[in-house]
Amino acid sequence: MEEDDQRERRPVLDLNLSISTGSRPPPSQEPTRAAALENAHAARLREMARRELQLAEQDLARARLIWERASEEMEKAERMKGIAAGMNSACLEITCRNCHRRFRP
């Protein structure tokens, strides 16, 4: 009889427990969340691709300027070479005023 009295004195516990991690949304929201994450990832990839394209265009513009400057320098060097070749032949024609001998470099 004492055991029955002790049972009656004990509080009744409700053991309907559930385990939750707290980080997962309810199952109905998972596809929406996955789609939102996919869209955010795609937006980041588009932004990275746009930035890479912009940098590539800037590099190409710089390369074109360098090419143009190098071409101008080559033309200038060719002109100077032509002038120098003309000078060498002119130097062969120089003569002394007194003896009229040709100049020998």
C-alpha positions as CSV (number, residue, x, y, z in Angstrom):
1,M,0.0,0.0,0.0
2,E,2.9,2.3,0.7
3,E,4.1,1.7,-2.9
4,D,0.7,2.9,-4.2
5,D,1.0,6.1,-2.2
6,Q,4.4,6.8,-3.5
7,R,3.3,6.3,-7.1
8,E,0.5,8.7,-6.5
9,R,2.8,11.3,-5.1
10,R,5.2,11.2,-8.0
11,P,4.5,13.8,-10.8
12,V,3.5,12.3,-14.1
13,L,6.1,13.1,-16.8
14,D,5.1,13.8,-20.4
15,L,7.9,12.2,-22.5
16,N,6.7,13.2,-26.0
17,L,10.1,14.7,-26.9
18,S,11.4,15.7,-30.3
19,I,15.0,16.4,-31.3
20,S,15.6,19.5,-33.4
21,T,18.9,20.9,-34.6
22,G,17.4,24.3,-35.1
23,S,19.2,24.9,-38.3
24,R,16.9,23.2,-40.8
25,P,13.8,24.9,-41.9
26,P,10.5,22.9,-42.1
27,P,10.4,20.5,-45.0
28,S,8.0,22.7,-46.9
29,Q,10.6,25.5,-47.1
30,E,13.6,23.4,-48.1
31,P,13.0,23.6,-51.9
32,T,12.5,27.3,-51.7
33,R,15.6,27.8,-49.6
34,A,17.7,25.6,-52.0
35,A,16.4,27.6,-55.0
36,A,17.3,30.9,-53.2
37,L,20.8,29.6,-52.4
38,E,21.2,28.5,-56.1
39,N,20.1,31.9,-57.3
40,A,22.5,33.7,-55.0
41,H,25.4,31.4,-56.1
42,A,24.5,32.0,-59.8
43,A,24.4,35.8,-59.1
44,R,27.9,35.6,-57.6
45,L,29.2,33.6,-60.6
46,R,27.7,36.1,-63.0
47,E,29.3,39.0,-61.1
48,M,32.7,37.2,-61.1
49,A,32.4,36.5,-64.8
50,R,31.5,40.2,-65.5
51,R,34.5,41.3,-63.5
52,E,36.8,38.9,-65.3
53,L,35.5,40.1,-68.7
54,Q,36.1,43.8,-67.6
55,L,39.6,43.0,-66.6
56,A,40.3,41.1,-69.8
57,E,39.0,44.1,-71.8
58,Q,41.3,46.5,-69.9
59,D,44.3,44.1,-70.5
60,L,43.5,44.0,-74.2
61,A,43.3,47.8,-74.4
62,R,46.7,48.1,-72.7
63,A,48.2,45.5,-75.0
64,R,46.9,47.4,-78.0
65,L,48.5,50.7,-76.7
66,I,51.8,48.9,-76.2
67,W,51.6,47.4,-79.7
68,E,50.9,50.8,-81.2
69,R,53.8,52.4,-79.3
70,A,56.2,49.6,-80.4
71,S,55.1,49.9,-84.0
72,E,55.7,53.7,-83.9
73,E,59.2,53.1,-82.4
74,M,60.0,50.5,-85.1
75,E,59.0,53.0,-87.8
76,K,61.1,55.6,-86.2
77,A,64.1,53.2,-86.0
78,E,63.6,52.3,-89.6
79,R,63.6,56.0,-90.6
80,M,66.7,56.6,-88.6
81,K,68.4,53.6,-90.2
82,G,67.6,55.0,-93.6
83,I,68.9,58.4,-92.6
84,A,72.1,56.8,-91.2
85,A,72.6,54.8,-94.4
86,G,72.3,58.0,-96.4
87,M,74.8,59.6,-94.2
88,N,77.4,56.9,-94.8
89,S,77.1,57.4,-98.5
90,A,77.4,61.1,-98.0
91,C,80.4,60.7,-95.9
92,L,82.2,58.9,-98.7
93,E,81.7,62.0,-100.9
94,I,83.3,64.4,-98.5
95,T,86.6,65.7,-99.7
96,C,89.3,67.9,-98.4
97,R,89.2,71.5,-99.6
98,N,93.0,71.8,-99.9
99,C,94.0,68.5,-101.5
100,H,90.6,67.3,-102.8
101,R,91.1,63.9,-101.4
102,R,88.2,61.8,-100.3
103,F,87.4,61.6,-96.6
104,R,88.2,58.2,-95.0
105,P,86.5,57.5,-91.8
